Amino acid sequence: SLAAFSKHRFASPKPERALEKLESTGVALDAHLLLGKLHYAMGFFEESLNHYNEADLQSLTEKALPSRSLRIVAESYAIKGLCLEKVPPSSTSKYKQVEWEEQMGRCYELAGDLTLLYLQEQDKMQQQIVTTGTFNTGTGTGGSHSPQPQDSTRTMGPILETAIQRAPLLYIQTGKIPQAVTRYRNMLCAVESSGTHGLRLTLTRQLAEVLLRGYTGTRYTPPGTTSKKTNAVSAWKPRLYTGINLFIPRNEYEEVILLLLISEAMAVREAVLSQSPEFKEVRIRALSNAMVIYDLLTIALVRWGQVSLLYECLERAMKFSYEEAHIWLQQALCLESMGHHVHALAVLKEVVRLLPTKV
């Protein structure tokens, strides 16, 4: 096992000879990457970083990799970034601080790109299997009509999901808002895979929040104006959506509304309509995510005078907002703004019934 291998390595009187033997067999890189992951799981962050430095992780050539290697390298970059956060530089030099932040950002970006590419490759392989099974129906490989368990190879796991979300958040923490926006856009432009549905909902909402809070006016740069040379060169970049009929927002208003409408569509798709007790936790979680998006839609659309569009969105929300006073109140205020006073009064009466002590 990895634990036994790690214990044997540190107990060995001559670990250099053991590493030389590993290097001679060509597995030293894999060994260092796996030991780095093991030490991170044990809480030995400095030891983990030492193994990734021994593997010379930052100098790996960005060439095409098999699916298994994509995941291993992606996890290695993700764990290295997480370890760097736990082990800040001992020097107070500004140069060292900037170098440390840039190294973390690069680790998280590479981990995110490799993860998205890995999931795209998994979908591609699954599609090939389905196609082959369709043509080989006579051999019994067409599959079953019964529900199948989720394939664990098509999910990213908590480490990789954390790395994907950490890259733009790290830029925001250091005041690099343009870099954070660019990172969000690059990830959302990647071709969607089955393992990223929930993540895309989070990313679209977070980008809309960043644009609403601090990236407007003269600071705003429309998407598509930055260079994409690196996307065409590197084999570690995920495939992006391309075509002549793609809608590209021209200003912050169009981009924010587009992001929030996409978020709302995904939230409606994830909504749980059943009121059965066994679905209570899932229903509450889905509704909570949806209400955040509807609050952001309210802020954006009312600010820009699009109340009728907000009304359409809230109408869709009513389908899964049984006795949820917050959505009903938003609906009443929206109707009042549109001048539909009788309808607004009827909705407000329902809000009073739901919240008799607060209205």
N, C-alpha and C positions, 0 to 999 in steps of 0.2 A: 504494500500500500504506500501512498505518498507519505503518510506519517512515519511509517517504518523506514522509508528511504531517507527522509529528513533526519530522523534520529541516528541512522547509521552514518550519515554524512558527517554530522557533528561529532560523533563518537570516534570516527576513524582517525588514527594518528597521522595520516598523510592524505588530507582531502585533496591536495593538489594533484596527487597521482590518480585519484578517482575521477577528478574532472578531466584530466588528460585522457583517461580511458574513454570517458563519455564523448569528448571532442573527436577522438579517433573513430568512434562509431557514428558520428554525425547527429547525435541526439542531445548535445549540450544545450542547444537553444530551447528545445521543448522542456528539458529538465529545469532550466532556470525559470521559464515562464510558469510552469506548474508549481515550482517551489515558491515563486513570488506570490501566487494565488493562495497557497497553503499558509504562508506566514501572515498574509493579510487577514485570513480567516481566524488565525490565532491571535491577532492583535499586535503582531511584531511588524510595525510599519517600516521601520528603518531597515530591517533585514529584508523585507519585501522589496524595497527600493534597491538594495544592494544586488539582489538577484536580477532585477530588470536592467540595472546598469551593466552587470556582467553579461547579460544577453545582448547588450548594445541595442536596446529596443528602439531608440530614437533614430538609429541609422539603418533600419531595415529598408530594403528597396521596395518601392510601391509597385509591385508586379502582381499579376493575376494569381490568385490563391484558390485552392479547393475549398469547398464549403466548410469543412471541419476546421481548417486553418484560419479562415475568416473569423470564426467565432472565438477561437483561442487568442488570436492577436487582438481582436476587439476587446475582449475581457482584460487582456494584459494592459492595454492602454488605459482602460477605464480604471482598473485597480491602481495603476501607477498614479493617475490623477488624484484618486481618493487618498492615496498614501501621502502625496505631496501636500494635500490640504492638512493632513494630520501632522506633518513634519515641516513646519515653516523654516526658512533660512535663519541660521543663528546670527548672521551678520545684520547690522542695521543699515547697511549700504542701500541707497535707493536703486542702484544698478542691480544688486542681487535680488531686491524685491521685485523689480520689473521682470528680471529674467525668470524668477520663480513663477510669477503670474502667467507669463507667456508660455512657459513649459506646461503648466496645468491646462491652460486653454487649448494648447495644441493636442495634449493627450485626450482631452474630452472630445475635441472635434474629430480626431482620427477614430476614436472609439465609436462616436455617433455615425460617422460615414460608413465604417466597416459593418456596423450593426444593421443599418438600413440596407446595405448591399447584401449582407448575409440573408436577411429576411426576403429580399427580392429573389435571390437564388433559390431559397427554399420553396417559394411559390412557383417558380419556374420548374423546379424538379417535380413538384406535386402535380402541376399541369401536365407534364410529360407522362407521369404515371397514370393519370386519369385518361389521357388520350390513348395510351397503350392498352389500358384495360377496356376501353370502348371497342377497340378493334379485335381484342382477344376474348370476346364474350364466350366463345366456344370452350375455352380452357378454364372457365370459372373464376377468372381474375377480375371480373367486373365490379366486385364489391357487394356489400349488403345494403338493403334499404333501411336497416335499423340504425339508430343514432350511434355514431362512433365517438370514442373518447378524443379529447383534444390532443393533437400531436405536440409533444413538448419541444421538438426541434424547431417548431415554427413560432415559438415565443422567445422574447429576448431575455427575460429574467430581470430581477431587481437591480443587479449591478449595472447592466447595460442600459436599462431604462433611466437609472439615476444619472449615468454619464451623459446621455442624450440631453437631459433637462438641465444639467449643471453648466454646460458650456455657455449658453446665453445668460444664465443667471450670474455666472462669474463675471461676465463682461458688465452686467448691470451694476454689480457690487463695486467694481472698480471705476465706474463712471463712463464706460465705453458703450454708450447707448447705440451709436451707429453700427458697431460690430455685433452687438446683441441682435439688432433688427435684421442685419444681413444673415446671421446664423439661423434665426428663426425662418427666414424666407427660404434659405437653401434647403433646410430640412423639409419644409412643407412643399417645396417644388419636386421632391423626390417622388417617384412613382409609388403609390400606396400599395402596401402588402397586407396580408391578412393579420399579421402580428402587430400592426401599428394603429389599428382603429381607435383604441382608447387613448393612445399617446397623441394622435393628431388632434383630438378634441382638446386636450390640455394645451398643446402648442398653439393652436389657433386662438384660444381664449387668452393665453398669456401674451401673445404678440399684439392682440387688440388692446389689452390693458396697457402695454408699453406705449403704443401709439397714442392712446387717449391721454396718458398721464404726462409724457415728457418728450414726445418726438413729433411735434407739430410745427406749423408755420415755416419759417425759413430753414429750420433744422431738418425738415423732412425731405427725403430723397425718394422718388418713386422707384418701385422695383424694376429691374431690367436695365438700370443705368450703370451698374457696376460691371467690371470686366469678369468674364467667366472662362478665362483661358485655362485655369487649373482644372476645371471640370472636364475638359476635353483631353487632358494629358494623363492624369492619374488613373490608374486601374483600381484605386481604392475608393473612388467616388460612386455613390449610388446613381442609378439611372434616373434621369429627370423627365418630366412631362415636356413634350415638344409638339409643335404643330402650328399651322397658320391661323387657326381660329381660336387661339387662347385669349381669354380676356385678361388684360393687364391693367390694374388700377392706375389712374393718372394723378391722383392726389390722395391725401390722407383720409378724406371723407369716404371715397370709394373703397379704399383698402379696408378701413375699419368696418364698414357696413358689410363688405364681402366676407370678411373673416367671421363676423358675428353671425351672419346668416348661414355660413357653412357650419359653424359651431352649433347653431340652433337645429339645423337639419340632423346633425349627428346626435345631439341630445334627444331629439324627438324619436329617433330610431332606437336609442338605448332605453327609452322610457318604459316603465313596467305598468301595464294597465290593470293587471290582476290585483285585487284587494285581499287575496288569501294571506293568512298569517305567515306562511312559510316564505313568502316573498317580501316580507316587511322591510328587512334590512336593505335588500337590493333596491326596493322601491324608494326608500328614503334617500339612499345614496344617489340614485339617478335623478331624483327630484331636486336634491340639493345642488347638484352640478347644473341642472337646467335653470334653476332660479338665479344662479350667479350670471349665467349668460343673458337671461331676460332683464336682469338689472342693468347690465352693461348696454344691452340694446335700448333700454329706456333712456339711459344717459345720452347715448350717441344720437338716437333718432329724434328725441325731443330737442336736443341742442341744435339740430340741423333742420327742424321743422318737418320731419317725416312721421307725423303722428299716425297717419292712416296706415303706413307700413308697420308701425308698432302694433296697431290694433290687429292686423292680420296675424302677426306673430303670437300675440297673446291669445287670440282665438284658438290657435293650434295648441297652446299650452293648456287651455281649459279641459282638453280631452283627458289629461292625466293629472289634473290638479284638484282632485276630489277633496272638498272641504279644506283646501289650503288657502288661508285668508290672505296671504301676501300676494298671490297671483290675482285673486279676486279684487283686491284693493287697487292693484296696478291697472286692472281692466276698467274699474270704475273711474279712476282719474283720467285714463286715456279717453274714455267716452265723454267725460266732462270737457276735456280739451277740444274734442271734435264738435262740441255743441249738442250732443245727444243726451240731453238732461234727463229725460224720462227713463231711458235705458240705464243711465248711470245711477239714478236713484234706486232702481230695482236691484242693481248689483250691490250698491252700498247697503241696502237692507239685508242682503245675504252676509255681507262682511260684519254687520252689527250682530247678526245671529251667531256668527263664528267667534267673534271677539266682543262679547257684551261689556266687558270691563275696560276695554282699551279704545273704543270708538265713541 
